[in-house]
C-alpha cells in the first residue's frame, strides 16, 4: 500500500504542473492566455529518446517558399514558421474533448522519474519507473492488480479495498477546467508547421486579448507544450508532460505470462511484457495507436 500511495503522490505532483499553468492568470485574462503547461526541467531517458525520435516531423528550419508571406504569420524568436499544416480544426479542443470523455494517455517526466498513465474510462494502467524499478497498477472495472515486474506476479484487490479509483487520473478535473478556460479566452486561428531548435512540430495558433500563443503538438498528436511572448514556457526536448487523446490499448491488460501471487495460473490478457530490464517502447506504441496529425 505504501508503494501505491507513493506512486499516486508522484503522479499527482507531476500532473498538477498542467493545472498550475493558469494559476497566475486568475487575476487577469492576459496572464491566463500565456500559460498552458509550466513545469520544471527534467532529465533525459530511454523513453524520452524514443519519443524524441517520433516527435520530429522532419528536420528543417527554412520556410516553404511555395507559400506567400501573406499566408504565414511572422516567426517569433526560436519559433520559425515553415508552412500551413494540413490539419482541420483545433487539435487542442479535440484533446479537451478526449479528456472530458475519459480516454487519454499522460506521459510525465520529472527528476529522473518517468510515469505513464493510460485509460479508456473502464480500464486504467499506471506505472512509474524510478531507479530502474517499475511499479505498476492495472485496474479493470472494480478489480485492481498491483504488478511486480521483477517476479512477473501480481496481487489482486478490489476498488472497495482501495482509496483510489485509478480509472480517473488525479487532478484531471482541474486540468479540464484549465483547458476550458484557455479555450474560452482564446480563439483558434490555424495550425502551422514550425521549427524550434531544428525540430519540427505542429503549432496551433490561438488569438488572445494580449496577442497570440502557440500550442505545440508532436508528429503523433501529443500535446508537448506552448510558446508565447517569443519563448517556450517549458522544456519540450524532451517534454515534461505529453498528453495524447487516445488510450494505449496494449497496456490495458495484464502482461502475458504473469501469474497471480501464490498461484500457478498464468495470465492471458495483454501482449506486452514490461520488466525492469526492458524499457517501455512508448514511441512505437504512439506510432501504432496515435496518428492524429
C-alpha positions as CSV (number, residue, x, y, z in Angstrom):
1,X,0.0,0.0,0.0
2,X,2.9,2.4,0.7
3,X,4.1,1.9,-2.9
4,X,0.6,2.6,-4.2
5,X,0.4,5.8,-2.2
6,X,3.9,6.9,-3.2
7,X,3.2,6.2,-6.8
8,X,-0.1,8.2,-6.7
9,X,1.6,11.1,-5.0
10,X,4.3,11.2,-7.6
11,X,1.7,11.3,-10.4
12,X,-0.4,13.9,-8.7
13,X,2.6,16.2,-8.3
14,X,3.5,15.7,-12.0
15,X,0.0,16.2,-13.4
16,X,-0.6,19.3,-11.2
17,X,2.0,21.1,-13.3
18,X,-0.7,21.2,-16.0
19,X,-3.3,22.6,-13.7
20,X,-0.9,25.2,-12.4
21,X,-0.4,26.7,-15.8
22,X,-3.1,29.3,-15.4
23,X,-2.8,29.8,-11.7
24,X,-1.4,33.3,-12.1
25,X,-4.0,34.1,-14.7
26,X,-6.9,34.2,-12.3
27,X,-6.2,37.9,-11.8
28,X,-6.1,38.9,-15.5
29,X,-7.0,37.5,-18.9
30,X,-3.6,38.5,-20.2
31,X,-1.9,36.2,-17.8
32,X,-4.5,33.5,-18.4
33,X,-3.7,33.3,-22.1
34,X,0.1,32.9,-21.7
35,X,0.2,29.6,-19.7
36,X,-0.6,26.0,-20.7
37,X,2.0,23.8,-19.1
38,X,4.6,25.3,-16.7
39,X,7.0,22.7,-15.3
40,X,10.5,22.2,-14.0
41,X,13.4,21.0,-16.0
42,X,13.5,17.2,-16.4
43,X,16.1,14.5,-17.1
44,X,16.6,12.6,-20.3
45,X,15.9,8.9,-20.5
46,X,15.3,6.0,-22.8
47,X,11.5,6.7,-23.1
48,X,12.5,10.3,-23.8
49,X,14.8,9.2,-26.6
50,X,12.1,7.0,-28.3
51,X,9.5,9.8,-28.1
52,X,12.1,12.4,-29.3
53,X,12.7,10.3,-32.4
54,X,9.0,10.0,-33.2
55,X,8.1,13.6,-32.3
56,X,10.2,15.2,-35.0
57,X,8.1,15.5,-38.2
58,X,11.2,16.4,-40.2
59,X,14.5,18.2,-39.8
60,X,14.2,21.6,-41.3
61,X,14.4,25.3,-40.4
62,X,13.6,27.1,-43.7
63,X,10.1,28.2,-44.5
64,X,8.4,26.7,-47.6
65,X,8.8,29.2,-50.4
66,X,5.6,27.9,-52.1
67,X,3.6,29.9,-49.5
68,X,3.4,33.6,-49.8
69,X,4.4,35.8,-46.8
70,X,0.8,37.0,-46.5
71,X,-0.4,33.4,-45.8
72,X,2.0,32.8,-42.9
73,X,2.3,34.6,-39.6
74,X,5.8,36.0,-38.7
75,X,8.3,33.8,-36.9
76,X,9.0,34.6,-33.3
77,X,12.3,34.0,-31.5
78,X,13.3,30.4,-31.9
79,X,9.9,29.5,-33.4
80,X,10.2,29.6,-37.2
81,X,7.0,29.3,-39.3
82,X,7.5,26.8,-42.1
83,X,4.2,26.1,-43.7
84,X,0.5,25.7,-43.1
85,X,-0.2,22.3,-41.5
86,X,-2.7,20.0,-43.2
87,X,-4.9,19.9,-40.1
88,X,-8.6,20.8,-39.9
89,X,-9.8,22.4,-36.7
90,X,-8.3,22.7,-33.3
91,X,-6.2,19.8,-32.0
92,X,-6.3,21.4,-28.6
93,X,-10.1,21.4,-28.5
94,X,-10.1,17.8,-29.6
95,X,-7.7,17.0,-26.8
96,X,-10.1,18.7,-24.4
97,X,-13.0,16.6,-25.6
98,X,-10.9,13.4,-25.2
99,X,-10.2,14.4,-21.6
100,X,-13.8,15.1,-20.9
101,X,-14.7,11.7,-22.4
102,X,-12.2,9.8,-20.1
103,X,-10.0,8.4,-22.9
104,X,-6.4,9.7,-22.8
105,X,-2.8,9.0,-22.1
106,X,-0.3,11.0,-20.0
107,X,3.4,10.6,-20.1
108,X,5.3,12.6,-17.4
109,X,9.0,13.2,-16.7
110,X,10.3,14.8,-13.5
111,X,13.6,14.5,-11.6
112,X,14.6,11.3,-13.4
113,X,11.3,9.6,-13.0
114,X,9.1,8.7,-15.9
115,X,5.4,7.9,-15.4
116,X,2.9,6.5,-17.9
117,X,-0.9,6.6,-17.4
118,X,-3.5,5.5,-19.9
119,X,-7.2,4.9,-19.6
120,X,-10.2,4.2,-21.7
121,X,-12.6,5.1,-18.9
122,X,-13.2,1.4,-18.0
123,X,-9.6,0.2,-17.6
124,X,-6.5,2.1,-16.5
125,X,-2.8,1.4,-16.5
126,X,-0.4,3.4,-14.3
127,X,3.3,2.9,-14.0
128,X,6.4,4.8,-12.8
129,X,10.0,3.8,-13.4
130,X,12.3,5.2,-10.7
131,X,15.8,4.0,-10.3
132,X,15.1,1.1,-12.7
133,X,12.3,-0.2,-10.5
134,X,9.0,-0.3,-12.3
135,X,5.8,-0.1,-10.2
136,X,2.6,-0.8,-11.9
137,X,-1.1,-0.7,-11.1
138,X,-3.7,-2.0,-13.6
139,X,-7.4,-1.6,-13.0
140,X,-10.2,-3.4,-14.9
141,X,-13.6,-2.2,-13.7
142,X,-13.6,-2.5,-9.9
143,X,-10.7,-5.0,-9.8
144,X,-7.2,-3.7,-9.1
145,X,-4.0,-5.5,-9.9
146,X,-0.7,-4.5,-8.2
147,X,2.0,-5.8,-10.6
148,X,5.6,-6.8,-9.7
149,X,7.5,-6.9,-12.9
150,X,10.6,-8.4,-11.3
151,X,8.8,-11.6,-10.3
152,X,6.1,-11.3,-13.1
153,X,3.4,-11.7,-10.5
154,X,0.5,-9.6,-9.3
155,X,-1.7,-9.2,-6.3
156,X,-5.5,-8.8,-6.8
157,X,-7.5,-6.4,-4.7
158,X,-10.8,-4.6,-5.2
159,X,-11.9,-1.0,-5.5
160,X,-13.7,-1.3,-2.2
161,X,-10.3,-2.0,-0.5
162,X,-8.6,0.9,-2.3
163,X,-8.8,4.6,-1.5
164,X,-8.2,5.4,-5.2
165,X,-10.1,4.8,-8.4
166,X,-7.3,4.7,-10.9
167,X,-9.7,5.0,-13.9
168,X,-9.8,8.7,-13.2
169,X,-6.4,10.5,-13.1
170,X,-5.8,12.6,-10.0
171,X,-6.4,16.3,-10.7
172,X,-7.9,15.6,-14.2
173,X,-10.9,17.8,-13.3
174,X,-8.5,20.7,-12.6
175,X,-6.7,20.0,-15.9
176,X,-10.0,20.0,-17.8
177,X,-11.1,23.2,-16.1
178,X,-7.8,24.9,-17.0
179,X,-8.1,23.8,-20.7
180,X,-11.7,25.0,-20.8
181,X,-10.5,28.4,-19.6
182,X,-7.8,28.6,-22.2
183,X,-10.4,27.8,-24.9
184,X,-12.9,30.4,-23.5
185,X,-10.3,33.2,-23.6
186,X,-8.7,32.4,-26.9
187,X,-9.7,31.9,-30.5
188,X,-8.3,29.2,-32.8
189,X,-6.6,30.8,-35.8
190,X,-4.9,28.0,-37.6
191,X,-2.2,25.3,-37.4
192,X,1.3,25.6,-38.8
193,X,4.4,23.5,-39.2
194,X,7.1,25.2,-37.2
195,X,10.7,24.6,-36.4
196,X,12.1,25.1,-32.9
197,X,15.8,24.5,-32.4
198,X,15.9,22.3,-35.5
199,X,13.0,20.1,-34.7
200,X,9.5,20.4,-36.3
201,X,6.2,20.5,-34.5
202,X,2.6,21.3,-35.4
203,X,1.8,24.6,-33.7
204,X,-1.8,25.7,-33.1
205,X,-2.0,29.5,-33.2
206,X,-4.6,31.0,-30.8
207,X,-5.5,34.6,-30.6
208,X,-5.8,36.1,-27.1
209,X,-6.5,39.5,-25.6
210,X,-2.7,40.0,-25.4
211,X,-1.7,38.8,-28.8
212,X,-1.1,35.2,-30.0
213,X,0.0,31.9,-28.4
214,X,1.1,28.7,-30.0
215,X,0.1,25.3,-28.5
216,X,2.6,22.6,-29.7
217,X,2.0,19.1,-30.7
218,X,4.4,16.4,-31.9
219,X,4.0,14.4,-35.1
220,X,1.9,11.8,-33.3
221,X,-0.7,14.2,-32.0
222,X,0.7,14.5,-28.4
223,X,0.5,17.9,-26.7
224,X,4.0,18.8,-25.6
225,X,4.0,22.4,-24.6
226,X,3.3,26.0,-25.5
227,X,5.1,29.1,-26.9
228,X,4.3,32.7,-26.3
229,X,6.0,36.0,-25.8
230,X,8.9,34.8,-28.0
231,X,9.8,31.8,-25.8
232,X,8.9,28.3,-24.7
233,X,7.1,28.1,-21.4
234,X,8.6,24.7,-20.5
235,X,11.1,22.1,-21.8
236,X,9.9,20.2,-24.9
237,X,13.1,18.3,-25.6
238,X,12.1,16.1,-24.0
239,X,8.7,17.4,-22.9
240,X,7.9,17.3,-19.2
241,X,4.4,16.2,-20.0
242,X,2.8,14.7,-23.0
243,X,-1.0,14.2,-23.3
244,X,-2.4,12.1,-26.0
245,X,-6.2,12.0,-26.8
246,X,-6.3,8.2,-27.0
247,X,-5.7,5.2,-24.8
248,X,-2.8,2.9,-25.5
249,X,-4.9,-0.3,-25.6
250,X,-1.9,-2.7,-25.5
251,X,-1.3,-1.6,-21.9
252,X,-4.8,-2.2,-20.7
253,X,-4.3,-5.8,-19.7
254,X,-2.2,-8.0,-17.5
255,X,1.0,-8.8,-19.5
256,X,1.2,-12.2,-21.0
257,X,2.8,-14.9,-18.8
258,X,2.3,-13.0,-15.5
259,X,0.8,-15.0,-12.6
260,X,-1.3,-14.2,-9.6
261,X,0.9,-14.4,-6.5
262,X,0.6,-17.7,-4.7
263,X,-0.9,-19.4,-7.7
264,X,0.4,-21.1,-10.9
265,X,-2.3,-19.6,-13.1
266,X,-0.7,-17.5,-15.9
267,X,-2.4,-14.5,-17.3
268,X,-3.7,-14.4,-20.9
269,X,-4.5,-10.8,-21.1
270,X,-2.2,-8.4,-22.9
271,X,0.6,-8.8,-25.5
272,X,3.3,-6.7,-23.9
273,X,5.9,-7.9,-21.4
274,X,7.2,-5.0,-19.4
275,X,10.1,-5.7,-17.0
276,X,12.6,-3.5,-15.2
277,X,15.2,-4.7,-17.7
278,X,13.1,-3.7,-20.7
279,X,12.1,0.0,-21.0
280,X,8.8,0.9,-22.4
281,X,8.8,1.3,-26.2
282,X,6.4,4.3,-25.9
283,X,7.4,5.7,-29.3
284,X,6.4,2.5,-31.1
285,X,3.1,2.5,-29.2
286,X,2.4,6.0,-30.2
287,X,3.2,5.4,-33.9
288,X,0.8,2.4,-33.9
289,X,-2.1,3.9,-32.0
290,X,-1.9,7.7,-32.3
291,X,-1.8,9.3,-35.8
292,X,-3.9,12.4,-35.5
293,X,-1.7,14.8,-37.4
